[in-house]
């Protein structure tokens, strides 16, 4: 299973279109639920809040892992753009907490972080 956190400023439609052009069979993978595209704003932030929450973002990542590996996938490949939270001074500590927590969880998971 692959989850891609689409960078701020790139629409999900545009990201999907680009991937369809570049990855043979992408549409089939997407329809089968083998890849999920999530807007960075939805992944990193709480609703209308512009505050990054490391614990909630980590929970989303672990939930995605648990949901899909439990469905017989062999692991998780995740990639995302953390430049938006990193750009906000008040979010930098939370981002470091998130990165540390992902790093700490990694040895226990069959996962690749891109």
ChimeraX attribute file (.defattr): number of C-alpha atoms within 10 A of each C-alpha:
attribute: neighborCount
match mode: 1-to-1
recipient: residues
	/A:1	21
	/A:2	23
	/A:3	20
	/A:4	18
	/A:5	21
	/A:6	24
	/A:7	18
	/A:8	15
	/A:9	9
	/A:10	11
	/A:11	14
	/A:12	17
	/A:13	10
	/A:14	11
	/A:15	16
	/A:16	17
	/A:17	13
	/A:18	12
	/A:19	14
	/A:20	15
	/A:21	11
	/A:22	10
	/A:23	10
	/A:24	10
	/A:25	11
	/A:26	18
	/A:27	16
	/A:28	12
	/A:29	15
	/A:30	15
	/A:31	10
	/A:32	10
	/A:33	13
	/A:34	15
	/A:35	19
	/A:36	18
	/A:37	17
	/A:38	18
	/A:39	19
	/A:40	23
	/A:41	20
	/A:42	14
	/A:43	19
	/A:44	26
	/A:45	17
	/A:46	14
	/A:47	10
	/A:48	8
	/A:49	10
	/A:50	13
	/A:51	15
	/A:52	24
	/A:53	19
	/A:54	22
	/A:55	15
	/A:56	15
	/A:57	19
	/A:58	19
	/A:59	11
	/A:60	14
	/A:61	17
	/A:62	16
	/A:63	12
	/A:64	18
	/A:65	24
	/A:66	15
	/A:67	13
	/A:68	18
	/A:69	16
	/A:70	11
	/A:71	10
	/A:72	9
	/A:73	15
	/A:74	12
	/A:75	17
	/A:76	23
	/A:77	15
	/A:78	19
	/A:79	15
	/A:80	17
	/A:81	16
	/A:82	16
	/A:83	12
	/A:84	15
	/A:85	22
	/A:86	16
	/A:87	10
	/A:88	14
	/A:89	9
	/A:90	12
	/A:91	18
	/A:92	15
	/A:93	15
	/A:94	18
	/A:95	22
	/A:96	13
	/A:97	16
	/A:98	19
	/A:99	15
	/A:100	13
	/A:101	14
	/A:102	17
	/A:103	12
	/A:104	11
	/A:105	13
	/A:106	13
	/A:107	9
	/A:108	8
	/A:109	14
	/A:110	13
	/A:111	17
	/A:112	12
	/A:113	13
	/A:114	9
